[in-house]
């Protein structure tokens, strides 16, 4: 695949819901197809943007409630399959597992049908005619994954600009989080752009040098 093709991927971010969770819409020029990563709560702005677009897939970096709040509405609207790591296979159907019962003031229990497809470490995932690499990056949650295409990394809640994902929720592990960051993400080139689940994008090189938590 040429570098020119890699640069054609268009990435749009939609901070959704009370926790301003970043949903990402991936598209290619001159097509009416897209992929959505982490459709969060209150997905109205995202749904308005996709309009008549064909959504090929919903890819979940993990299944915490603030990342899956829009799954049901988007899946019903577009008839698209959901991809999720098997370690969280029952989280979509179980509000207790996905954490939506822990903070009822944020919207109440969230549940939807199970994912159609499982994600696995080092899997080559073909979407939009492109090949993405799946990296299993647990620590924030047991099924957390990061999705890599060229220099673009969609990391969920593993690594943020000058911060890292919390590990005090069920299934979290500080040791696993550090192993994921140092053993997988920090093995990537410095110019790899990180699109996190919350907050602004950053780069691997910047976080390796400046992030006080790693």
N, C-alpha and C positions, 0 to 999 in steps of 0.2 A: 504494500500500500504506500503510495507516494506521500511526501510531506504535505503537498498541496491538498490532497484529500483529507489529511488529518486536520488541517486548519479550517476546513469547511464546516466542521461541526459547530452549530450555533447553540449556545448555552444561555438560558434565561432563568433567573432566580425569582421565586415568589415567596417572601416571608409570610407564613400563614399562621393563623390561630393566636391564642394568648401567649404562647411561648416563642412566637416569631420563628417557627421552624422553616428552614429553607426547603421548598420544593423546587426541583429543577426540571425544566422542559428542554429536551434535547431534540434538535431538528437539523435537517440538511437543507441547503438552499434549493429552491425550485421543486420542493416536494410537499405533499400534504400529510406526511407521516411524522409522528413524533414518539418519544419515549418519556415517561415521567418517572422521576426518582423521588420517593418520599412525599406523596400527596398528603399534606398535613391537615389539621383541623380548619374549619371554615374555608373551604377551597374555592370560594366564589371567584376571586381574581384569576386563578388558574383555569377554572372551567370556562370563564368568559374568553380567555386568551385562546384556548384550543378550538373553540367554535366547532366548525365542521371537520376539523382535522381527524385523521385516523390515528389513534393511539395504539401503537404496536404492543406495548407492555408497560406495566408498572413494576419498577424494581425497588425493593425496600432494602435500605442499608441495615435496618433492624426494625423490630415491631413494637417499639414503645408508642404509647397512645398518641403523642404529639406528631409522630411521623406517619401514622396510619389513619388519622381521622377522616381523610377524604377518600380513602380507598373504596369504600362501598359505593359512594355516589359516582365516582369516576368509572369504576368497573361496570356498574349498571348502565351508565350513559354510553360508554364506548365499547363494551363487550370485550375488554382486553384482559389478558391473563396477568397474574401477579407472580413475581419471583421473590423468594425469601429463603434464607438459610434454614436447614432442617432443625437446627438447635432451637429454633423458635417456631416450630411448625404449628404448635397449638396456641400461640399468642394471639393470633387474629380472632379466634373464636372465643377467647377467654379474657374478659375485661380485667380480672384480677392479675393475670399474667402480664398483660400489656400495660398495667399501671393506671388505667383510666379510672379505677375505683379509689385510688389513693388521694386524688385531689378532685373531689366531686364538684367543687366550685368552678372548675375549669371546663365543665361540660357534661359530666356524667359518664356512665359506662359506654365503651366503644367495642363493638363486635362486628365481624363480617365473616364471610366464608373463608375456608382455608386457601392458601396459595396454590396455584395450579402447578408451579414448577419450583424445584429446590435449587438453591445455589450452593456451590462447593468450592473449596479453596483451589486456586489455580485453574478454575474452569474457564474455558473460552466461550464467552456468551456472544452470540451473533444477533445483533439488533440494528435496524436501519441499514442493513447491508454492511455493517461495520463489525469488527471483532473487539469486544471488551474483555479484559481479564478480571476475574473475580479474586480478591484476596480476602481470606477469612481473617478478620482482625478483632477477635474477642477482647473483652475487658470491660468496656462500658456495658455490654450485654453479651450473653454467650453466643448469639448468632450474628453479631455485627460483622458486616462485610464492607470492603471498600472496592469501588469499581474504577478500573483504570483504562483509559483510552489515550494513547499517545502520551502527551504531557498533562493530561487532565485526570485528576483523581477526585472521585466523589466519595468522601470519607465518612459520611454520617457523623456520629458524635464521638469519634475516636480522637481526632486532633483538631483543635481550633487555633485561630490566631492568638498566640501567646497564652494558650490554655489547653486543657485536655478534657476528655469526657469524664463525668462523675462515675464513681465505681461503688457507690453506696446503695444502689438499687438491687433488687433480687437478681442473682446471677452475675453481678459485677465482680471484678477482680482487678485490684491495682497491679498485681504482678503480671497478669495476662495483658493488661493494657500497655504496660511498659514493654513487654515482649513484642506486642503487635507493632508498636510505634518504632522501636529500635530494630526489631528483626525483619520487618517488612516495609513500613513506610519510609524509614530513614535509609533504606537500601536503594530507594529511587533517586534519580538525578535531582540536583539542587533546584533546577528550573521547573520541576513538576508543580503544577498549580493545584492547590487543595481547595475544593469546594465543600465546606463543612455543613453540618446540619443546622448550625446557628451562627450568625455573625458573618463578617466579611471573609472573602477568600484570602488565601495566603500562599506561600510556597514552602516546599520541603526545606530548601536551603535556609530560608528566613527562620523557620521554627527550630531547625537544628542548631542554629547559632544563638537565637534570642529567647526561645521559650523557657521560662523559669521552672516549668513542671517536668521537664524531661532531661 
